[in-house]
């Protein structure tokens, strides 16, 4: 599983996986959902096999700061289960992504596409 994840990240490194965005929600969708899920809650298999943290868990959120999240993005996890995104994202993108993850809006349900609103 780790090899597959690494390969996916390396393939993304050949082009700009962020699309040049500096918007936290867009960056999260492009870089983080494969492991953390679209809402920040990983699938049971990701949580169990790779110990991916549930970013919606109140206990986890209580420990998150923008600086800590940014460091994790740029350095990866101590166990290297989460890879470093240094070189794949700019400092501004890491700031935007970290700010999004720690924001209260991160926990809000995603808005329905305009085509589905009545």
C-alpha positions in Angstrom: 0.0 0.0 0.0 2.8 2.4 0.9 4.5 1.7 -2.5 1.2 2.5 -4.3 0.8 5.8 -2.4 4.4 6.8 -3.1 4.0 6.0 -6.8 0.8 8.1 -7.0 2.6 11.0 -5.4 5.7 10.7 -7.6 3.5 10.6 -10.7 1.8 13.8 -9.5 5.3 15.3 -9.1 5.9 15.2 -12.8 3.3 17.9 -13.3 2.0 20.5 -10.9 -0.5 18.5 -8.8 -2.0 21.8 -7.4 -2.9 23.3 -10.7 -1.2 26.5 -9.3 -4.0 27.1 -6.8 -3.5 28.9 -3.6 -7.0 28.1 -2.2 -7.0 25.8 0.8 -10.1 23.8 -0.2 -8.8 23.3 -3.7 -5.4 22.2 -2.4 -7.0 19.8 0.0 -9.1 18.3 -2.7 -6.1 17.8 -5.0 -3.5 16.7 -2.5 -5.1 15.3 0.6 -8.4 13.5 -0.2 -6.7 10.3 -1.4 -5.7 9.6 2.2 -7.8 11.8 4.4 -11.0 11.6 2.5 -13.1 14.4 1.0 -14.3 15.6 4.4 -11.1 15.0 6.3 -12.3 11.6 7.6 -10.3 8.8 6.1 -11.8 5.5 5.1 -11.6 2.7 7.7 -9.0 0.9 5.6 -6.7 4.0 5.4 -7.2 4.7 9.1 -6.4 1.1 10.1 -3.7 0.2 7.6 -1.7 3.5 7.4 -2.9 5.1 10.6 -4.2 8.2 8.7 -5.6 10.7 11.1 -9.2 11.7 11.1 -9.0 15.5 10.7 -12.6 15.8 11.9 -12.0 14.1 15.2 -12.4 16.6 18.0 -9.4 15.1 19.9 -7.2 15.5 16.8 -8.5 19.0 16.1 -7.7 20.1 19.6 -4.0 19.5 18.9 -3.9 21.2 15.5 -2.4 24.5 14.9 -1.7 26.2 11.6 2.1 26.0 12.3 1.9 22.3 13.1 -0.2 21.4 10.1 2.2 23.4 7.8 5.2 21.6 9.3 3.4 18.2 8.6 2.7 19.2 5.0 6.3 20.3 4.4 8.1 17.7 6.4 5.8 14.7 6.3 5.0 12.6 9.4 7.7 11.3 11.8 6.9 7.8 10.6 7.1 8.9 7.0 3.6 7.4 6.4 2.6 10.8 5.2 5.2 12.0 2.7 6.7 15.5 2.6 5.1 17.8 0.1 8.1 20.2 0.2 9.0 21.0 -3.4 5.5 20.1 -4.6 3.8 23.1 -2.9 5.0 26.6 -2.4 5.2 28.2 1.1 2.1 30.2 0.3 0.2 27.0 -0.7 1.3 25.2 2.5 0.1 28.2 4.5 -3.3 28.2 2.7 -3.7 24.5 3.1 -2.8 24.6 6.8 -5.2 27.5 7.4 -8.0 25.6 5.7 -7.5 22.4 7.7 -7.6 24.2 11.1 -10.5 26.5 10.1 -14.0 25.9 11.3 -15.2 26.0 7.7 -13.2 22.8 7.1 -15.8 21.0 9.2 -18.8 22.5 7.4 -20.6 20.2 4.9 -19.6 21.0 1.3 -22.1 23.2 -0.5 -24.2 21.6 -3.2 -23.2 22.4 -6.7 -25.1 25.4 -8.1 -26.9 23.0 -10.5 -28.4 21.1 -7.6 -29.6 24.1 -5.6 -33.2 25.1 -5.8 
